[in-house]
Amino acid sequence: MSGLEGLADRLAGATSHENAGAASTARTRLTTGLGGDYMTITPYIAGGGTARALATNPRQPVATVSYQPKRYPFTVKADKDGASAVIPVYTIPDAATLVNNAMMTPLVGRVPFMGRLTDPFRFKLITGAANLAANGLHIPGIANAVWTGYAVGVREQSCVRAYVDTVTFVFTDGRIHTVHRGKGNTGSGGAVSVNDNLGYLTDPWGKPCLRGQFFDNAGSYLKDRGIAAFLDGLANAYANSQVTVDRSAYGLNSYVSGNTYEYALGKGISGATGEIANYVRERASDAFDVVYVPPGQNVQIFVEAEIPINYDTAGRKLQYAYGEGGSYAPLD
């Protein structure tokens, strides 16, 4: 740099005039590869190593943290068409119990086949404002709630286990809010999982399997298949009675030794009864057992998952009114 050329020589010369004995300590160091003497200048930082480290890595500004509770648990969204918000208003907690609910539809519980429940029947029930409560805490502002779910039949006990997976809340001003969990979710082969739902139904005494009537078509199918199998075996035996089997050096030889027409008749009857047996077998593969519970039953809803009830100011309503006196009749 300009002005620093020969600085080391001048410092060394000044030191030799003041203290000749210390001349060796005042000499500048030589470095291999450089054409001349050199020196290193480091800026001074007060405070030693800690201050030096802070000066090298300046401390980041601390973000301001507020310990005041949030006044409203929602955010208002402003739009050119107006403001909207999804406002949490109520919560039905996990393990809540809703009592005195009337079934709107019957429960038809399809009995699983080989441990798999495929295409179950659905049901519906309605909960009014008087009995829409969670552990005794009533929920104001809600006109009613409509629950839907599916039923599973239990053959041995002749009862139905019912699971709810969807609920629609209707506010007193007509606004609606729907919560569903696991609806339409199926596993491999279309089997339904009974572990993903909002809750299940019980009778007024808390039993989770509602008593019903068991319907089974196995008896008629077994009778038809038994008759077809018997006729098939009888026809084959009659046809085989017209056949002779001889053993020779070349193996077994069979030939029709009796009445050829009787042999043909036996084979024909055997083929017809075989077709009947196949038809009955195919029909039986699509048959299933059910347990039937009539409508109007008084049931309880045992909630198995937290159900949030939100009021969406931009959500749909059952009824809209525009202008003075303008309205549309709500749908039933």
ROTIRO-133314 format. One record per residue (C-alpha): residue number from 1; residue in three letters; x, y, z. Coordinates in nm, 2 decimals. Layout:
<sites>
- n,res,X,Y,Z
- NUM,ala,X,Y,Z
...
</sites>
This chain:
<sites>
- n,res,X,Y,Z
- 1,met,0.00,0.00,0.00
- 2,ser,0.11,0.36,-0.06
- 3,gly,0.31,0.51,0.23
- 4,leu,0.39,0.17,0.39
- 5,glu,0.69,0.08,0.16
- 6,gly,1.00,0.05,0.38
- 7,leu,0.80,0.10,0.70
- 8,ala,0.96,-0.21,0.86
- 9,asp,1.31,-0.08,0.78
- 10,arg,1.24,0.26,0.93
- 11,leu,1.11,0.10,1.25
- 12,ala,1.41,-0.13,1.27
- 13,gly,1.65,0.16,1.23
- 14,ala,1.49,0.37,1.49
- 15,thr,1.49,0.09,1.74
- 16,ser,1.87,0.02,1.68
- 17,his,1.96,0.38,1.77
- 18,glu,1.77,0.37,2.10
- 19,asn,1.86,0.02,2.21
- 20,ala,2.14,-0.15,2.02
- 21,gly,2.12,-0.47,2.24
- 22,ala,1.75,-0.52,2.14
- 23,ala,1.81,-0.48,1.77
- 24,ser,1.77,-0.85,1.71
- 25,thr,1.42,-0.85,1.86
- 26,ala,1.31,-0.55,1.66
- 27,arg,1.39,-0.70,1.32
- 28,thr,1.11,-0.79,1.10
- 29,arg,1.05,-1.15,1.00
- 30,leu,1.11,-1.28,0.66
- 31,thr,0.87,-1.52,0.48
- 32,thr,0.97,-1.75,0.21
- 33,gly,0.82,-1.66,-0.12
- 34,leu,0.79,-1.29,-0.05
- 35,gly,1.03,-1.05,-0.21
- 36,gly,1.06,-0.83,0.11
- 37,asp,0.97,-0.78,0.47
- 38,tyr,0.61,-0.77,0.58
- 39,met,0.39,-0.69,0.88
- 40,thr,0.03,-0.77,0.98
- 41,ile,-0.20,-0.50,1.12
- 42,thr,-0.50,-0.62,1.33
- 43,pro,-0.77,-0.37,1.45
- 44,tyr,-0.79,-0.34,1.83
- 45,ile,-1.12,-0.43,1.99
- 46,ala,-1.18,-0.35,2.35
- 47,gly,-1.29,-0.62,2.58
- 48,gly,-1.07,-0.91,2.47
- 49,gly,-1.19,-1.24,2.31
- 50,thr,-1.57,-1.21,2.40
- 51,ala,-1.60,-0.86,2.26
- 52,arg,-1.40,-0.97,1.96
- 53,ala,-1.64,-1.26,1.90
- 54,leu,-1.95,-1.04,1.94
- 55,ala,-1.80,-0.79,1.69
- 56,thr,-1.73,-1.06,1.44
- 57,asn,-2.08,-1.22,1.48
- 58,pro,-2.33,-0.95,1.57
- 59,arg,-2.62,-1.07,1.79
- 60,gln,-2.95,-1.11,1.61
- 61,pro,-3.23,-0.89,1.72
- 62,val,-3.47,-1.07,1.96
- 63,ala,-3.83,-1.10,1.82
- 64,thr,-4.10,-0.94,2.03
- 65,val,-4.31,-1.20,2.20
- 66,ser,-4.65,-1.12,2.34
- 67,tyr,-4.78,-1.30,2.64
- 68,gln,-5.13,-1.16,2.61
- 69,pro,-5.40,-1.42,2.52
- 70,lys,-5.55,-1.40,2.17
- 71,arg,-5.88,-1.23,2.20
- 72,tyr,-6.05,-1.42,1.91
- 73,pro,-5.95,-1.77,1.79
- 74,phe,-6.02,-1.69,1.43
- 75,thr,-5.90,-1.46,1.15
- 76,val,-6.12,-1.23,0.94
- 77,lys,-6.04,-1.25,0.57
- 78,ala,-6.10,-0.94,0.37
- 79,asp,-6.21,-0.97,0.01
- 80,lys,-6.35,-0.75,-0.26
- 81,asp,-6.69,-0.91,-0.20
- 82,gly,-6.67,-0.85,0.18
- 83,ala,-6.52,-1.00,0.49
- 84,ser,-6.56,-1.36,0.61
- 85,ala,-6.45,-1.58,0.89
- 86,val,-6.47,-1.94,1.02
- 87,ile,-6.56,-1.89,1.38
- 88,pro,-6.53,-2.17,1.63
- 89,val,-6.84,-2.16,1.85
- 90,tyr,-6.88,-2.51,2.01
- 91,thr,-6.70,-2.83,2.06
- 92,ile,-6.83,-3.18,2.13
- 93,pro,-6.54,-3.34,2.32
- 94,asp,-6.41,-3.69,2.28
- 95,ala,-6.59,-3.94,2.51
- 96,ala,-6.91,-3.73,2.52
- 97,thr,-7.25,-3.90,2.53
- 98,leu,-7.56,-3.77,2.35
- 99,val,-7.87,-3.93,2.49
- 100,asn,-8.23,-3.97,2.37
- 101,asn,-8.19,-3.99,1.99
- 102,ala,-8.46,-4.13,1.77
- 103,met,-8.37,-4.35,1.47
- 104,met,-8.51,-4.21,1.14
- 105,thr,-8.43,-4.52,0.94
- 106,pro,-8.40,-4.89,1.03
- 107,leu,-8.06,-5.05,1.10
- 108,val,-7.98,-5.31,0.84
- 109,gly,-7.66,-5.47,0.95
- 110,arg,-7.48,-5.67,0.69
- 111,val,-7.29,-5.96,0.84
- 112,pro,-6.92,-5.97,0.74
- 113,phe,-6.81,-6.26,0.53
- 114,met,-6.48,-6.41,0.63
- 115,gly,-6.41,-6.11,0.85
- 116,arg,-6.46,-5.85,0.57
- 117,leu,-6.75,-5.60,0.55
- 118,thr,-6.83,-5.49,0.20
- 119,asp,-7.09,-5.23,0.09
- 120,pro,-7.26,-5.19,0.43
- 121,phe,-7.61,-5.03,0.46
- 122,arg,-7.63,-4.68,0.59
- 123,phe,-7.87,-4.53,0.84
- 124,lys,-7.98,-4.18,0.96
- 125,leu,-8.09,-4.03,1.29
- 126,ile,-8.17,-3.68,1.41
- 127,thr,-8.07,-3.51,1.73
- 128,gly,-8.28,-3.21,1.84
- 129,ala,-8.18,-2.90,2.03
- 130,ala,-8.32,-3.04,2.36
- 131,asn,-8.10,-3.35,2.36
- 132,leu,-7.80,-3.22,2.17
- 133,ala,-7.58,-3.21,2.47
- 134,ala,-7.23,-3.32,2.57
- 135,asn,-7.21,-3.47,2.91
- 136,gly,-7.51,-3.26,3.02
- 137,leu,-7.39,-2.93,2.87
- 138,his,-7.64,-2.81,2.62
- 139,ile,-7.54,-2.63,2.30
- 140,pro,-7.74,-2.31,2.23
- 141,gly,-7.78,-2.17,1.88
- 142,ile,-7.81,-2.52,1.72
- 143,ala,-8.15,-2.62,1.59
- 144,asn,-8.07,-2.98,1.53
- 145,ala,-7.81,-3.23,1.41
- 146,val,-7.84,-3.51,1.15
- 147,trp,-7.62,-3.81,1.19
- 148,thr,-7.54,-4.07,0.93
- 149,gly,-7.34,-4.39,0.94
- 150,tyr,-7.33,-4.76,0.86
- 151,ala,-7.44,-5.08,1.04
- 152,val,-7.26,-5.41,1.09
- 153,gly,-7.45,-5.73,1.17
- 154,val,-7.34,-5.98,1.43
- 155,arg,-7.48,-6.33,1.35
- 156,glu,-7.42,-6.51,1.68
- 157,gln,-7.59,-6.24,1.90
- 158,ser,-7.85,-6.13,1.64
- 159,cys,-7.77,-5.77,1.70
- 160,val,-7.63,-5.47,1.51
- 161,arg,-7.33,-5.25,1.58
- 162,ala,-7.38,-4.90,1.43
- 163,tyr,-7.11,-4.64,1.36
- 164,val,-7.16,-4.27,1.28
- 165,asp,-6.92,-4.10,1.04
- 166,thr,-7.10,-3.78,0.93
- 167,val,-7.29,-3.51,1.12
- 168,thr,-7.45,-3.19,0.99
- 169,phe,-7.53,-2.91,1.24
- 170,val,-7.81,-2.66,1.15
- 171,phe,-7.79,-2.33,1.33
- 172,thr,-8.10,-2.14,1.42
- 173,asp,-8.04,-1.88,1.14
- 174,gly,-8.02,-2.17,0.88
- 175,arg,-7.64,-2.19,0.85
- 176,ile,-7.51,-2.54,0.82
- 177,his,-7.18,-2.71,0.92
- 178,thr,-7.08,-3.07,0.83
- 179,val,-6.82,-3.28,0.99
- 180,his,-6.72,-3.63,0.86
- 181,arg,-6.45,-3.88,0.94
- 182,gly,-6.38,-4.19,0.75
- 183,lys,-6.68,-4.17,0.52
- 184,gly,-6.62,-4.35,0.20
- 185,asn,-6.28,-4.48,0.31
- 186,thr,-6.24,-4.85,0.22
- 187,gly,-5.95,-5.08,0.23
- 188,ser,-5.84,-5.35,-0.02
- 189,gly,-6.13,-5.52,-0.19
- 190,gly,-6.38,-5.25,-0.08
- 191,ala,-6.38,-5.36,0.28
- 192,val,-6.48,-5.09,0.53
- 193,ser,-6.28,-5.01,0.84
- 194,val,-6.47,-4.98,1.17
- 195,asn,-6.18,-4.80,1.34
- 196,asp,-6.22,-4.46,1.16
- 197,asn,-6.55,-4.29,1.27
- 198,leu,-6.70,-4.02,1.49
- 199,gly,-6.87,-4.26,1.73
- 200,tyr,-7.11,-4.55,1.77
- 201,leu,-7.46,-4.61,1.89
- 202,thr,-7.58,-4.79,2.20
- 203,asp,-7.92,-4.87,2.35
- 204,pro,-8.05,-4.67,2.65
- 205,trp,-7.85,-4.90,2.88
- 206,gly,-7.52,-4.85,2.71
- 207,lys,-7.50,-5.18,2.52
- 208,pro,-7.31,-5.12,2.19
- 209,cys,-7.50,-5.40,2.00
- 210,leu,-7.86,-5.33,1.93
- 211,arg,-8.09,-5.63,1.94
- 212,gly,-8.26,-5.72,1.61
- 213,gln,-8.39,-6.00,1.39
- 214,phe,-8.15,-6.22,1.20
- 215,phe,-8.23,-6.31,0.84
- 216,asp,-8.05,-6.60,0.67
- 217,asn,-8.10,-6.75,0.33
- 218,ala,-7.84,-7.03,0.38
- 219,gly,-8.11,-7.29,0.44
- 220,ser,-8.28,-7.25,0.10
- 221,tyr,-7.95,-7.24,-0.08
- 222,leu,-7.82,-7.55,0.09
- 223,lys,-8.15,-7.73,0.01
- 224,asp,-8.13,-7.64,-0.36
- 225,arg,-7.76,-7.73,-0.38
- 226,gly,-7.82,-8.05,-0.20
- 227,ile,-8.10,-8.16,-0.44
- 228,ala,-7.89,-8.07,-0.74
- 229,ala,-7.59,-8.26,-0.61
- 230,phe,-7.80,-8.56,-0.53
- 231,leu,-7.96,-8.57,-0.88
- 232,asp,-7.61,-8.52,-1.04
- 233,gly,-7.47,-8.81,-0.85
- 234,leu,-7.77,-9.03,-0.92
- 235,ala,-7.75,-8.96,-1.30
- 236,asn,-7.38,-9.03,-1.30
- 237,ala,-7.43,-9.36,-1.12
- 238,tyr,-7.71,-9.46,-1.37
- 239,ala,-7.49,-9.38,-1.67
- 240,asn,-7.18,-9.56,-1.52
- 241,ser,-7.39,-9.87,-1.47
- 242,gln,-7.40,-9.91,-1.85
- 243,val,-7.02,-9.90,-1.87
- 244,thr,-6.77,-10.19,-1.83
- 245,val,-6.41,-10.14,-1.73
- 246,asp,-6.15,-10.41,-1.81
- 247,arg,-5.79,-10.43,-1.70
- 248,ser,-5.54,-10.53,-1.96
- 249,ala,-5.16,-10.51,-2.01
- 250,tyr,-5.21,-10.16,-2.15
- 251,gly,-5.41,-10.03,-1.86
- 252,leu,-5.78,-9.98,-1.79
- 253,asn,-6.02,-9.98,-2.08
- 254,ser,-6.39,-9.87,-2.05
- 255,tyr,-6.67,-9.91,-2.29
- 256,val,-7.05,-9.90,-2.30
- 257,ser,-7.16,-10.25,-2.26
- 258,gly,-7.52,-10.18,-2.17
- 259,asn,-7.80,-9.98,-2.32
- 260,thr,-7.66,-9.69,-2.51
- 261,tyr,-7.97,-9.48,-2.48
- 262,glu,-7.99,-9.53,-2.10
- 263,tyr,-7.62,-9.42,-2.08
- 264,ala,-7.69,-9.11,-2.28
- 265,leu,-8.00,-9.03,-2.07
- 266,gly,-7.79,-9.06,-1.75
- 267,lys,-7.52,-8.83,-1.89
- 268,gly,-7.78,-8.58,-2.00
- 269,ile,-7.94,-8.56,-1.66
- 270,ser,-7.60,-8.53,-1.50
- 271,gly,-7.51,-8.24,-1.72
- 272,ala,-7.84,-8.06,-1.64
- 273,thr,-7.82,-8.11,-1.27
- 274,gly,-7.46,-7.99,-1.28
- 275,glu,-7.57,-7.66,-1.45
- 276,ile,-7.84,-7.62,-1.18
- 277,ala,-7.57,-7.67,-0.91
- 278,asn,-7.34,-7.41,-1.07
- 279,tyr,-7.63,-7.16,-1.09
- 280,val,-7.72,-7.21,-0.73
- 281,arg,-7.35,-7.17,-0.63
- 282,glu,-7.32,-6.84,-0.82
- 283,arg,-7.63,-6.70,-0.66
- 284,ala,-7.51,-6.81,-0.32
- 285,ser,-7.18,-6.62,-0.37
- 286,asp,-7.37,-6.29,-0.38
- 287,ala,-7.60,-6.37,-0.09
- 288,phe,-7.54,-6.23,0.26
- 289,asp,-7.69,-6.24,0.60
- 290,val,-7.84,-5.94,0.77
- 291,val,-7.97,-5.83,1.11
- 292,tyr,-8.27,-5.59,1.10
- 293,val,-8.35,-5.34,1.37
- 294,pro,-8.68,-5.14,1.31
- 295,pro,-8.68,-4.75,1.31
- 296,gly,-8.79,-4.54,1.60
- 297,gln,-8.55,-4.70,1.84
- 298,asn,-8.42,-4.48,2.13
- 299,val,-8.04,-4.48,2.11
- 300,gln,-7.74,-4.30,2.26
- 301,ile,-7.44,-4.17,2.06
- 302,phe,-7.10,-4.24,2.22
- 303,val,-6.86,-3.98,2.07
- 304,glu,-6.52,-4.13,1.99
- 305,ala,-6.35,-3.82,1.83
- 306,glu,-6.36,-3.45,1.90
- 307,ile,-6.62,-3.27,1.69
- 308,pro,-6.56,-2.90,1.62
- 309,ile,-6.87,-2.69,1.55
- 310,asn,-6.77,-2.38,1.34
- 311,tyr,-6.99,-2.10,1.21
- 312,asp,-6.87,-2.01,0.86
- 313,thr,-7.00,-1.67,0.77
- 314,ala,-6.95,-1.76,0.40
- 315,gly,-7.10,-2.11,0.43
- 316,arg,-7.42,-2.23,0.29
- 317,lys,-7.76,-2.18,0.45
- 318,leu,-8.08,-2.38,0.43
- 319,gln,-8.28,-2.07,0.35
- 320,tyr,-8.19,-1.73,0.19
- 321,ala,-8.38,-1.41,0.19
- 322,tyr,-8.31,-1.12,-0.05
- 323,gly,-8.46,-0.78,-0.01
- 324,glu,-8.78,-0.69,0.18
- 325,gly,-8.99,-1.00,0.24
- 326,gly,-8.80,-1.20,-0.01
- 327,ser,-8.74,-1.56,0.09
- 328,tyr,-8.75,-1.91,-0.03
- 329,ala,-8.92,-2.20,0.15
- 330,pro,-8.67,-2.43,0.30
- 331,leu,-8.64,-2.79,0.18
- 332,asp,-8.75,-3.07,0.41
</sites>
